[in-house]
Structure formats: C-alpha cells, structure tokens
Amino acid sequence: MGELKKSDVGGSLSSKSVKDLQELIQNITEIVKEIYDIEKRNNEKAKELLGVIAGEIKKNNQRKKINSAYRFRSYENPSYYIDKKK
C-alpha cells in the first residue's frame, strides 16, 4: 500500500495519527495474510481427509458386494399342496 498523506484525508490528521493508521493497516494486513495461510492449509487437510474417507467408503462398498456374493441364499421354491378331487 502507498503512504497516507495529510492531503489525502483533508489535512485534519496529525503526522502521529497518520503513522498510527499506517501501523494499524499493516497489522491488519499481516493478520489477514496469516488467516489466509491457515485457511489454505485447512483446505488442503480437508481435501486430503475427504480423499481418505472416500477411499474407505469405496472399500466398504466392495466388501459388501463380495460378502453378498458368498452369503447363503435359499433357492427353494415354495411348496404347494395340490388336493385331488375325489
């Protein structure tokens, strides 16, 4: 950012006030950069975790398919009793 001059704010600020404002702006800028870096790292961690979880879900779904293929199923047809007419 450029320097703040008295003429930019109507000349009502003392040079001490201008320096204080510049320091505040610099501090705020540094804090915003730190927050940005933290958010960037958190997004990377979240994507990594999401990939791991998605992999686990796929594995579990495959296990379900495999287990259902070997699960015993009754293939018996229902029995019907047919009565003969007398």
N, CA, C and O atoms as a GROMACS GRO file, in nm:
protein
  344
    1MET      N    1   0.084  -0.118   0.000
    1MET     CA    2   0.000   0.000   0.000
    1MET      C    3   0.088   0.124   0.000
    1MET      O    4   0.199   0.124   0.053
    2GLY      N    5   0.035   0.228  -0.061
    2GLY     CA    6   0.108   0.354  -0.062
    2GLY      C    7   0.097   0.424   0.071
    2GLY      O    8   0.017   0.388   0.158
    3GLU      N    9   0.180   0.527   0.085
    3GLU     CA   10   0.176   0.602   0.210
    3GLU      C   11   0.055   0.692   0.214
    3GLU      O   12   0.008   0.740   0.111
    4LEU      N   13   0.004   0.713   0.331
    4LEU     CA   14  -0.109   0.801   0.352
    4LEU      C   15  -0.055   0.941   0.381
    4LEU      O   16   0.032   0.959   0.466
    5LYS      N   17  -0.109   1.039   0.310
    5LYS     CA   18  -0.063   1.178   0.328
    5LYS      C   19  -0.175   1.260   0.388
    5LYS      O   20  -0.293   1.225   0.378
    6LYS      N   21  -0.136   1.372   0.450
    6LYS     CA   22  -0.237   1.460   0.512
    6LYS      C   23  -0.335   1.510   0.408
    6LYS      O   24  -0.455   1.522   0.435
    7SER      N   25  -0.285   1.540   0.291
    7SER     CA   26  -0.373   1.594   0.188
    7SER      C   27  -0.477   1.493   0.142
    7SER      O   28  -0.582   1.531   0.092
    8ASP      N   29  -0.448   1.363   0.159
    8ASP     CA   30  -0.542   1.258   0.120
    8ASP      C   31  -0.663   1.253   0.212
    8ASP      O   32  -0.770   1.208   0.170
    9VAL      N   33  -0.648   1.298   0.334
    9VAL     CA   34  -0.758   1.290   0.431
    9VAL      C   35  -0.806   1.430   0.473
    9VAL      O   36  -0.868   1.446   0.578
   10GLY      N   37  -0.778   1.526   0.394
   10GLY     CA   38  -0.827   1.660   0.423
   10GLY      C   39  -0.740   1.740   0.518
   10GLY      O   40  -0.780   1.849   0.560
   11GLY      N   41  -0.623   1.692   0.555
   11GLY     CA   42  -0.531   1.765   0.639
   11GLY      C   43  -0.570   1.773   0.784
   11GLY      O   44  -0.509   1.848   0.860
   12SER      N   45  -0.669   1.697   0.827
   12SER     CA   46  -0.713   1.707   0.966
   12SER      C   47  -0.640   1.610   1.058
   12SER      O   48  -0.662   1.612   1.179
   13LEU      N   49  -0.554   1.526   1.005
   13LEU     CA   50  -0.481   1.430   1.088
   13LEU      C   51  -0.339   1.477   1.112
   13LEU      O   52  -0.274   1.533   1.024
   14SER      N   53  -0.291   1.453   1.232
   14SER     CA   54  -0.152   1.486   1.262
   14SER      C   55  -0.064   1.375   1.204
   14SER      O   56  -0.113   1.268   1.170
   15SER      N   57   0.065   1.400   1.195
   15SER     CA   58   0.156   1.300   1.139
   15SER      C   59   0.161   1.176   1.229
   15SER      O   60   0.184   1.065   1.180
   16LYS      N   61   0.139   1.195   1.359
   16LYS     CA   62   0.135   1.081   1.451
   16LYS      C   63   0.013   0.994   1.422
   16LYS      O   64   0.021   0.871   1.423
   17SER      N   65  -0.100   1.058   1.395
   17SER     CA   66  -0.223   0.984   1.363
   17SER      C   67  -0.206   0.907   1.233
   17SER      O   68  -0.253   0.793   1.222
   18VAL      N   69  -0.141   0.968   1.136
   18VAL     CA   70  -0.119   0.902   1.008
   18VAL      C   71  -0.031   0.778   1.027
   18VAL      O   72  -0.060   0.672   0.973
   19LYS      N   73   0.076   0.794   1.106
   19LYS     CA   74   0.164   0.680   1.131
   19LYS      C   75   0.091   0.570   1.207
   19LYS      O   76   0.111   0.451   1.181
   20ASP      N   77   0.007   0.610   1.303
   20ASP     CA   78  -0.072   0.511   1.377
   20ASP      C   79  -0.166   0.434   1.284
   20ASP      O   80  -0.179   0.312   1.293
   21LEU      N   81  -0.230   0.508   1.193
   21LEU     CA   82  -0.319   0.443   1.097
   21LEU      C   83  -0.243   0.349   1.006
   21LEU      O   84  -0.290   0.239   0.976
   22GLN      N   85  -0.125   0.391   0.961
   22GLN     CA   86  -0.045   0.305   0.874
   22GLN      C   87  -0.002   0.178   0.947
   22GLN      O   88  -0.001   0.070   0.888
   23GLU      N   89   0.033   0.191   1.074
   23GLU     CA   90   0.070   0.074   1.153
   23GLU      C   91  -0.049  -0.020   1.170
   23GLU      O   92  -0.035  -0.142   1.158
   24LEU      N   93  -0.166   0.037   1.196
   24LEU     CA   94  -0.286  -0.044   1.210
   24LEU      C   95  -0.317  -0.118   1.080
   24LEU      O   96  -0.351  -0.237   1.082
   25ILE      N   97  -0.306  -0.048   0.970
   25ILE     CA   98  -0.332  -0.110   0.840
   25ILE      C   99  -0.233  -0.222   0.815
   25ILE      O  100  -0.270  -0.329   0.765
   26GLN      N  101  -0.107  -0.199   0.849
   26GLN     CA  102  -0.004  -0.301   0.830
   26GLN      C  103  -0.033  -0.423   0.919
   26GLN      O  104  -0.020  -0.536   0.874
   27ASN      N  105  -0.073  -0.400   1.044
   27ASN     CA  106  -0.107  -0.510   1.134
   27ASN      C  107  -0.226  -0.590   1.082
   27ASN      O  108  -0.226  -0.713   1.085
   28ILE      N  109  -0.326  -0.518   1.036
   28ILE     CA  110  -0.446  -0.585   0.983
   28ILE      C  111  -0.408  -0.668   0.860
   28ILE      O  112  -0.454  -0.781   0.845
   29THR      N  113  -0.325  -0.612   0.774
   29THR     CA  114  -0.281  -0.684   0.654
   29THR      C  115  -0.206  -0.812   0.692
   29THR      O  116  -0.228  -0.917   0.631
   30GLU      N  117  -0.120  -0.804   0.791
   30GLU     CA  118  -0.045  -0.923   0.835
   30GLU      C  119  -0.139  -1.028   0.893
   30GLU      O  120  -0.123  -1.147   0.867
   31ILE      N  121  -0.237  -0.985   0.971
   31ILE     CA  122  -0.333  -1.078   1.030
   31ILE      C  123  -0.415  -1.146   0.920
   31ILE      O  124  -0.440  -1.267   0.926
   32VAL      N  125  -0.456  -1.068   0.820
   32VAL     CA  126  -0.533  -1.126   0.709
   32VAL      C  127  -0.448  -1.228   0.633
   32VAL      O  128  -0.499  -1.333   0.594
   33LYS      N  129  -0.321  -1.199   0.613
   33LYS     CA  130  -0.233  -1.295   0.546
   33LYS      C  131  -0.219  -1.423   0.627
   33LYS      O  132  -0.221  -1.533   0.572
   34GLU      N  133  -0.206  -1.410   0.758
   34GLU     CA  134  -0.197  -1.528   0.844
   34GLU      C  135  -0.324  -1.610   0.837
   34GLU      O  136  -0.320  -1.733   0.829
   35ILE      N  137  -0.438  -1.543   0.840
   35ILE     CA  138  -0.566  -1.613   0.830
   35ILE      C  139  -0.576  -1.685   0.696
   35ILE      O  140  -0.622  -1.799   0.690
   36TYR      N  141  -0.534  -1.619   0.590
   36TYR     CA  142  -0.537  -1.680   0.457
   36TYR      C  143  -0.452  -1.806   0.453
   36TYR      O  144  -0.495  -1.908   0.400
   37ASP      N  145  -0.332  -1.799   0.509
   37ASP     CA  146  -0.242  -1.915   0.512
   37ASP      C  147  -0.304  -2.030   0.591
   37ASP      O  148  -0.297  -2.146   0.550
   38ILE      N  149  -0.364  -1.998   0.704
   38ILE     CA  150  -0.428  -2.101   0.787
   38ILE      C  151  -0.543  -2.165   0.711
   38ILE      O  152  -0.558  -2.287   0.711
   39GLU      N  153  -0.624  -2.084   0.646
   39GLU     CA  154  -0.738  -2.136   0.568
   39GLU      C  155  -0.689  -2.224   0.453
   39GLU      O  156  -0.750  -2.327   0.424
   40LYS      N  157  -0.582  -2.184   0.390
   40LYS     CA  158  -0.526  -2.262   0.279
   40LYS      C  159  -0.481  -2.399   0.328
   40LYS      O  160  -0.509  -2.501   0.265
   41ARG      N  161  -0.411  -2.402   0.442
   41ARG     CA  162  -0.367  -2.530   0.499
   41ARG      C  163  -0.486  -2.616   0.540
   41ARG      O  164  -0.487  -2.737   0.517
   42ASN      N  165  -0.588  -2.553   0.599
   42ASN     CA  166  -0.706  -2.628   0.640
   42ASN      C  167  -0.779  -2.687   0.519
   42ASN      O  168  -0.828  -2.800   0.525
   43ASN      N  169  -0.786  -2.612   0.410
   43ASN     CA  170  -0.849  -2.664   0.289
   43ASN      C  171  -0.773  -2.785   0.235
   43ASN      O  172  -0.834  -2.883   0.192
   44GLU      N  173  -0.640  -2.778   0.237
   44GLU     CA  174  -0.558  -2.890   0.190
   44GLU      C  175  -0.580  -3.012   0.278
   44GLU      O  176  -0.593  -3.124   0.228
   45LYS      N  177  -0.584  -2.991   0.410
   45LYS     CA  178  -0.608  -3.103   0.501
   45LYS      C  179  -0.747  -3.162   0.481
   45LYS      O  180  -0.764  -3.284   0.485
   46ALA      N  181  -0.846  -3.076   0.458
   46ALA     CA  182  -0.983  -3.124   0.437
   46ALA      C  183  -0.992  -3.206   0.309
   46ALA      O  184  -1.059  -3.310   0.307
   47LYS      N  185  -0.927  -3.162   0.202
   47LYS     CA  186  -0.928  -3.238   0.077
   47LYS      C  187  -0.860  -3.373   0.096
   47LYS      O  188  -0.908  -3.474   0.045
   48GLU      N  189  -0.750  -3.374   0.168
   48GLU     CA  190  -0.678  -3.498   0.194
   48GLU      C  191  -0.766  -3.594   0.275
   48GLU      O  192  -0.776  -3.713   0.242
   49LEU      N  193  -0.828  -3.544   0.377
   49LEU     CA  194  -0.916  -3.625   0.462
   49LEU      C  195  -1.036  -3.676   0.382
   49LEU      O  196  -1.077  -3.790   0.398
   50LEU      N  197  -1.091  -3.591   0.297
   50LEU     CA  198  -1.203  -3.631   0.214
   50LEU      C  199  -1.163  -3.744   0.120
   50LEU      O  200  -1.241  -3.837   0.097
   51GLY      N  201  -1.042  -3.737   0.065
   51GLY     CA  202  -0.993  -3.844  -0.022
   51GLY      C  203  -0.979  -3.975   0.054
   51GLY      O  204  -1.015  -4.081   0.002
   52VAL      N  205  -0.927  -3.969   0.176
   52VAL     CA  206  -0.912  -4.089   0.258
   52VAL      C  207  -1.049  -4.149   0.290
   52VAL      O  208  -1.068  -4.270   0.279
   53ILE      N  209  -1.142  -4.066   0.329
   53ILE     CA  210  -1.276  -4.115   0.364
   53ILE      C  211  -1.344  -4.174   0.241
   53ILE      O  212  -1.409  -4.278   0.250
   54ALA      N  213  -1.331  -4.108   0.126
   54ALA     CA  214  -1.391  -4.161   0.003
   54ALA      C  215  -1.333  -4.297  -0.031
   54ALA      O  216  -1.406  -4.387  -0.075
   55GLY      N  217  -1.203  -4.314  -0.012
   55GLY     CA  218  -1.139  -4.444  -0.036
   55GLY      C  219  -1.194  -4.551   0.056
   55GLY      O  220  -1.218  -4.664   0.013
   56GLU      N  221  -1.213  -4.517   0.182
   56GLU     CA  222  -1.268  -4.613   0.278
   56GLU      C  223  -1.411  -4.652   0.242
   56GLU      O  224  -1.450  -4.768   0.256
   57ILE      N  225  -1.488  -4.555   0.196
   57ILE     CA  226  -1.627  -4.584   0.157
   57ILE      C  227  -1.628  -4.680   0.038
   57ILE      O  228  -1.707  -4.774   0.034
   58LYS      N  229  -1.540  -4.656  -0.059
   58LYS     CA  230  -1.533  -4.745  -0.175
   58LYS      C  231  -1.494  -4.886  -0.133
   58LYS      O  232  -1.552  -4.984  -0.181
   59LYS      N  233  -1.396  -4.898  -0.044
   59LYS     CA  234  -1.354  -5.030   0.004
   59LYS      C  235  -1.470  -5.101   0.074
   59LYS      O  236  -1.493  -5.220   0.051
   60ASN      N  237  -1.543  -5.028   0.158
   60ASN     CA  238  -1.655  -5.088   0.230
   60ASN      C  239  -1.765  -5.133   0.134
   60ASN      O  240  -1.825  -5.239   0.154
   61ASN      N  241  -1.790  -5.054   0.032
   61ASN     CA  242  -1.891  -5.094  -0.067
   61ASN      C  243  -1.848  -5.220  -0.142
   61ASN      O  244  -1.931  -5.306  -0.170
   62GLN      N  245  -1.719  -5.231  -0.174
   62GLN     CA  246  -1.668  -5.352  -0.239
   62GLN      C  247  -1.682  -5.472  -0.146
   62GLN      O  248  -1.721  -5.580  -0.190
   63ARG      N  249  -1.652  -5.454  -0.020
   63ARG     CA  250  -1.665  -5.562   0.077
   63ARG      C  251  -1.810  -5.610   0.087
   63ARG      O  252  -1.836  -5.729   0.096
   64LYS      N  253  -1.902  -5.515   0.085
   64LYS     CA  254  -2.043  -5.552   0.089
   64LYS      C  255  -2.081  -5.637  -0.032
   64LYS      O  256  -2.151  -5.737  -0.018
   65LYS      N  257  -2.034  -5.597  -0.150
   65LYS     CA  258  -2.065  -5.673  -0.272
   65LYS      C  259  -2.006  -5.814  -0.264
   65LYS      O  260  -2.071  -5.911  -0.300
   66ILE      N  261  -1.883  -5.823  -0.217
   66ILE     CA  262  -1.817  -5.954  -0.208
   66ILE      C  263  -1.889  -6.041  -0.107
   66ILE      O  264  -1.916  -6.158  -0.134
   67ASN      N  265  -1.921  -5.986   0.008
   67ASN     CA  266  -1.991  -6.064   0.112
   67ASN      C  267  -2.128  -6.108   0.065
   67ASN      O  268  -2.171  -6.219   0.097
   68SER      N  269  -2.198  -6.025  -0.008
   68SER     CA  270  -2.332  -6.063  -0.054
   68SER      C  271  -2.323  -6.174  -0.159
   68SER      O  272  -2.417  -6.252  -0.175
   69ALA      N  273  -2.212  -6.182  -0.231
   69ALA     CA  274  -2.197  -6.288  -0.331
   69ALA      C  275  -2.179  -6.424  -0.263
   69ALA      O  276  -2.222  -6.525  -0.319
   70TYR      N  277  -2.118  -6.429  -0.148
   70TYR     CA  278  -2.093  -6.555  -0.079
   70TYR      C  279  -2.194  -6.586   0.030
   70TYR      O  280  -2.186  -6.690   0.095
   71ARG      N  281  -2.285  -6.497   0.051
   71ARG     CA  282  -2.386  -6.519   0.154
   71ARG      C  283  -2.482  -6.629   0.107
   71ARG      O  284  -2.520  -6.634  -0.010
   72PHE      N  285  -2.521  -6.718   0.201
   72PHE     CA  286  -2.612  -6.827   0.167
   72PHE      C  287  -2.750  -6.772   0.143
   72PHE      O  288  -2.806  -6.696   0.222
   73ARG      N  289  -2.802  -6.815   0.030
   73ARG     CA  290  -2.938  -6.776  -0.003
   73ARG      C  291  -3.019  -6.903  -0.026
   73ARG      O  292  -2.970  -7.001  -0.082
   74SER      N  293  -3.138  -6.900   0.017
   74SER     CA  294  -3.226  -7.014  -0.002
   74SER      C  295  -3.288  -7.004  -0.141
   74SER      O  296  -3.358  -6.908  -0.173
   75TYR      N  297  -3.261  -7.106  -0.223
   75TYR     CA  298  -3.316  -7.107  -0.358
   75TYR      C  299  -3.434  -7.202  -0.370
   75TYR      O  300  -3.474  -7.238  -0.481
   76GLU      N  301  -3.487  -7.242  -0.260
   76GLU     CA  302  -3.600  -7.333  -0.262
   76GLU      C  303  -3.724  -7.261  -0.314
   76GLU      O  304  -3.749  -7.144  -0.285
   77ASN      N  305  -3.798  -7.337  -0.391
   77ASN     CA  306  -3.926  -7.284  -0.438
   77ASN      C  307  -4.029  -7.310  -0.330
   77ASN      O  308  -4.020  -7.409  -0.257
   78PRO      N  309  -4.124  -7.225  -0.320
   78PRO     CA  310  -4.228  -7.252  -0.221
   78PRO      C  311  -4.306  -7.378  -0.260
   78PRO      O  312  -4.332  -7.401  -0.378
   79SER      N  313  -4.342  -7.458  -0.162
   79SER     CA  314  -4.416  -7.580  -0.193
   79SER      C  315  -4.565  -7.552  -0.189
   79SER      O  316  -4.617  -7.479  -0.104
   80TYR      N  317  -4.630  -7.614  -0.282
   80TYR     CA  318  -4.775  -7.602  -0.291
   80TYR      C  319  -4.836  -7.740  -0.274
   80TYR      O  320  -4.786  -7.838  -0.331
   81TYR      N  321  -4.940  -7.749  -0.199
   81TYR     CA  322  -5.009  -7.875  -0.182
   81TYR      C  323  -5.131  -7.870  -0.272
   81TYR      O  324  -5.219  -7.785  -0.259
   82ILE      N  325  -5.133  -7.963  -0.361
   82ILE     CA  326  -5.246  -7.971  -0.454
   82ILE      C  327  -5.333  -8.088  -0.411
   82ILE      O  328  -5.287  -8.202  -0.404
   83ASP      N  329  -5.455  -8.060  -0.383
   83ASP     CA  330  -5.551  -8.159  -0.339
   83ASP      C  331  -5.621  -8.220  -0.462
   83ASP      O  332  -5.660  -8.150  -0.555
   84LYS      N  333  -5.634  -8.350  -0.459
   84LYS     CA  334  -5.703  -8.417  -0.571
   84LYS      C  335  -5.851  -8.419  -0.545
   84LYS      O  336  -5.897  -8.435  -0.432
   85LYS      N  337  -5.924  -8.402  -0.650
   85LYS     CA  338  -6.069  -8.412  -0.638
   85LYS      C  339  -6.108  -8.557  -0.624
   85LYS      O  340  -6.051  -8.644  -0.689
   86LYS      N  341  -6.202  -8.583  -0.542
   86LYS     CA  342  -6.247  -8.719  -0.524
   86LYS      C  343  -6.371  -8.745  -0.598
   86LYS      O  344  -6.424  -8.856  -0.594
   0.00000   0.00000   0.00000
